[in-house]
Amino acid sequence: MAGVPVKHHSKGKVGRRRSHLALKKRKLLVCKNCGGPKTATHRACKQCGKK
C-alpha cells in the first residue's frame, strides 16, 4: 500500500515548505531606444522592437 501518508502534516509545516513557491514581481526597465517599459535586458522592447 504505497502512497499512504504515515503522519499528518500541519498547516504550518506545509506553509513553510510552500513559502518558496510564491511568484516574484517582475522588474520593469526602461528601453534605451524609445524610453518605453521593458521586462528584461535580454528581451526585445514591445514598442520599438530593439533590445
N, C-alpha and C positions, 0 to 999 in steps of 0.2 A: 504494500500500500504506500507507494511513493507519492510525494506531493502533499502530504498531510502535515500542517504546521504542528510542531511539538509544543511550543509555548506561545502565549498571546503576546503580541507586541503592542505596547501602549501608544496612545496618540502622540505623546511627546517623543517617543523613540522614533516613530515613523516620520514625524515632522522634522526632527533633526537630520534624519537620513535624506529627506527630500529638500532640505534647505538649499542645496546647491543646484536644484533643477529650475530655479526661477529664471525667467528671461531677463537678459540685460538690456538696458536702454541703449539705443544706437546714438552714437555721437555724430552730430552734423558738422561738416566742414564747409568752408566757403571755396567755391571754384575760383581759381586764379584768373581764368579767362573772362568769365562773364559776371562773377560775383554771386551766382546763384547757390542754393544749398546743394550739398553733395554728401553721400553717406560714407564713403571711404576714399582713401587716397588712390587705390588701385582700380576704382570703378569710374566709368565714364559719367560725365555730367548729363542729366536728363534734358537740360535746356539747350546747351551748345554742342554736346557730343564729345568734348575734349576730355582728356584725362587729367 
